[in-house]
């Protein structure tokens, strides 16, 4: 792949925000005269597939690493553990994000992160700042990302900026926000094509702190009991990963988008951390976390806090 | 000091950009309804004093550390080695910067950095984005920061964005850009009130890489021979610091703003690095670096590159 064209990508195990924000940011760059191309670092999930089908678009090209000297733009992530291989030999020109930060660059770059619910919320503001028109398709992409990241504004990660922007985008995209949003989230709960090993990797993120390595995986569902019928298969797949990647903890959360709870499987030497963190008792490796739907706000901080 | 009001500050050993951008950012926050106050982490230099006198303003309050839980906004820096003490227990709400990055935050925040010549260039764009009026005084503050950081557009750190913005600001501030800019830079070369130990600390920055600690100090001058009359006193002051702070290298650069060269004193166990980096031979600890005026672009990278 040419290193002249800037590659734009979100995190590994891309979610809807990572894919849509790559496409939306690449379009912004191209509109501003900077040649850029969206790519992806992993498989498209069912929710994202719904958006691509709706727009009759194909998915961005799949890549796993970047060439030495390649110009890249990171969206929806900044940490080394969540990005392309060989990133240390690429040149990060820009970062557009809304996550916690752990970022080092020995050169100046454009870095824009805001404490909002979705990368697309930041991108909407950048389109306005640079006075680049938001087409119907671009609006639907941004809208889909916001609906996905905020669980249609039910997640505590939602900020007061996300909803008004989503409402504006729904108008431009000519869709009813609730109808489209509900259909999108529902599409994301379809696990029928996945093996258990694939389900736990639909949206898993690796974190490291003080020598400890752990993963938190999350899926959305409208049928939590249906998901847990496959519990033993998930456990086997999780234990495989723990062994293969030397993890201290693996938390798999099935988030009930109807009732806003999460049922988890916690495995690994540090699996007990979730008991301390949430005041629950693991029953056969599982527990129900009431009112917990956000990995970023309600899972990651609690686990970091209770890690030795 | 109240932890409710957000404190805005630039780096230790503040230069004109650090002081002016603190004031300009605090004003932006206040205009947006967020209570904020500019403070400073060190003495005001002569150049900054010139701006404050011009505006008949007093310097921001001096602080050295921040309280636990204090909300802060960093301008013109992001690295731990260059900020207030106890920063790890404060809450960084925003960062506005134009430097290389080495930043970690276990929470979401507003981070905006651009690869431009001056923090004030970024702030100008933020005023525009938020549609906050730029008053005559605010314009002069931003302008002064840009003139200072770009050495009136002679430094290679100058980007194509800095000059057009400075020109707009000069109009709002009702000053002639070249006349005001030259007077400002000249004011910054007045060392008459300083002891040698103070001169080397007017604008020194500490860097660390792979266990090595080094400082690069810089002053501007229109009389390089006059400065070097005090060479032995500078050397004594530098050696004191090397000992006190366990430094591997101390580079003191007197930058000739008329001829765009820098004459340096290099001391410490790794003083020879500058010979490798610039193909020069140290003569009695000094060397002339032709066409070198920027610490950020022409000194720091060369030293990092040649550090073992």
Interface residues (C-beta under 8 A of the other chain):
Chain A: X98 X99 X100 X101 X102 X103 X104 X105 X106 X107 X108 X109 X110 X111 X112 X113 X114 X115 X116 X125 X129 X296 X301 X304
Chain B: X98 X99 X100 X101 X102 X103 X104 X105 X106 X107 X108 X109 X110 X111 X112 X113 X114 X115 X116 X125 X129 X296 X301 X304
